[in-house]
Amino acid sequence: MKEVSFKIDGKTYKAPLGENLIMAAKRNGVYIPTLCYLEGHPCLGTCRVCTIRVNGRSMAACTLTLTENMQLEVNTSELQDMRKAIVELIFVEGNHFCPACEKGGDCQLQAVAYAMDMRVARFHYSFSPYRIHYEGKNIILEHNRCMHCKRCTNLFQDDQGYKIFSFINRGSKTRVMIDLDREKLLSAEKLREAKQLCPTGAILLQGGGFDRAIGTRQYDQRPIGVIPKGEK
Amino acid sequence: MPPKRVIGTISLAGCFGCHMSILDIDLKFLELIELVEFNRSPLTDIKTFTKHCDIGIIEGGCCNDENVHTLISFRKNCDILVSLGECAIMGGLPALRNKIDLYDCLKEAYLNVPSSVPGNQMIPHHPDLPKILDRIYPCHEIVKIDHFIPGCPPCDEIIWKSLTNLITGKSETIPYPFLKYD
């Protein structure tokens, strides 16, 4: 495929024409934080954590493909602060009690916040009255931790190819719900896939919360990505 | 030798785990007491400030009016306030009750609890008891907090590095594995 050149923060890089911007930046060693985007899957564009500036406009990088001579700003201090604010908004909107979460260490939201050196959210914690959905045979839906990224509703299919997660209600009452009849039939492999697909701890498995010790998990020792100190 | 910095510490609605984690710096405590002296703190058992402090370390959020008064007195008596641990930063585990109505919470704890004595159930109330707040408040929602050290509890390394940075004025970066929310 034809290679095109593009600029990130003034430096020129090359990548194939039409490649997703997240992947084009990653190929050239520049980390753009993402939460809803999953490599090899269609973009969702829901979380906006990958907000960058393209030819002067703020846009979600995962929704864009590479064209010739794109001028990208990624690591200016203003953009870094904007992305951090988006992550903080996700933290205050849900009830993210990291000390009591089974996904701690494997959680991508937590890992992105670590990478951004987030210490506290600048917004007020909302403590919204979400409930936990226990009715599934194997899957627990922890609505307190759901960030409505649509990964499970759009990207997950069971062995027969059916989408078993969907949104119910509208607006601030929107929740992820599961087809309980089809959930009973999911294989162990599919259950693991569903748990791993969730970037936070919203999809959990019965009896599988602490299958690996805290401290030995995916992002405990190694960061999800390295964010350089931003420059104006 | 420069004058020693004065530190005050307090545990509000916390479990004292963060104070235990301060003690976890072990032998470095010998280095620390060369640099600082402790004033009001559970470590010294000094109950009221006897001098102005440079650094105040707060563990736990605010769950009752006494916590709020203590926090305000720390703000008045310390130049720099540090929120230590998840409870001080976002309410932590006590804040799990924030989603529940206060009366429902007290009813469950004192009236409907199986261990209560039948015919003698009551919600404790006395002028000497602190008044419980409608929810747990993170410290920075009550007073201005200058620094935040996350963790439940924060590990000894992040406490040591953050404290020495504050005392010496250096800005050493905290290595990745030490910044944790859990």
HADDOCK unambig.tbl for C-alpha pairs under 7 A between the chains (distance, minus, plus):
assign (segid A and resid 97 and name CA) (segid B and resid 92 and name CA) 6.56 0.50 0.50
assign (segid A and resid 98 and name CA) (segid B and resid 181 and name CA) 5.79 0.50 0.50
assign (segid A and resid 98 and name CA) (segid B and resid 182 and name CA) 5.34 0.50 0.50
assign (segid A and resid 99 and name CA) (segid B and resid 152 and name CA) 5.95 0.50 0.50
assign (segid A and resid 99 and name CA) (segid B and resid 181 and name CA) 6.53 0.50 0.50
assign (segid A and resid 99 and name CA) (segid B and resid 182 and name CA) 4.10 0.50 0.50
assign (segid A and resid 104 and name CA) (segid B and resid 182 and name CA) 6.88 0.50 0.50
assign (segid A and resid 114 and name CA) (segid B and resid 179 and name CA) 6.86 0.50 0.50
assign (segid A and resid 119 and name CA) (segid B and resid 148 and name CA) 5.96 0.50 0.50
assign (segid A and resid 119 and name CA) (segid B and resid 149 and name CA) 6.75 0.50 0.50
assign (segid A and resid 119 and name CA) (segid B and resid 150 and name CA) 6.07 0.50 0.50
assign (segid A and resid 120 and name CA) (segid B and resid 89 and name CA) 6.38 0.50 0.50
assign (segid A and resid 120 and name CA) (segid B and resid 148 and name CA) 6.89 0.50 0.50
assign (segid A and resid 127 and name CA) (segid B and resid 98 and name CA) 6.28 0.50 0.50
assign (segid A and resid 127 and name CA) (segid B and resid 99 and name CA) 6.02 0.50 0.50
assign (segid A and resid 128 and name CA) (segid B and resid 99 and name CA) 6.50 0.50 0.50
assign (segid A and resid 129 and name CA) (segid B and resid 99 and name CA) 5.03 0.50 0.50
assign (segid A and resid 220 and name CA) (segid B and resid 177 and name CA) 6.27 0.50 0.50
assign (segid A and resid 221 and name CA) (segid B and resid 177 and name CA) 5.19 0.50 0.50
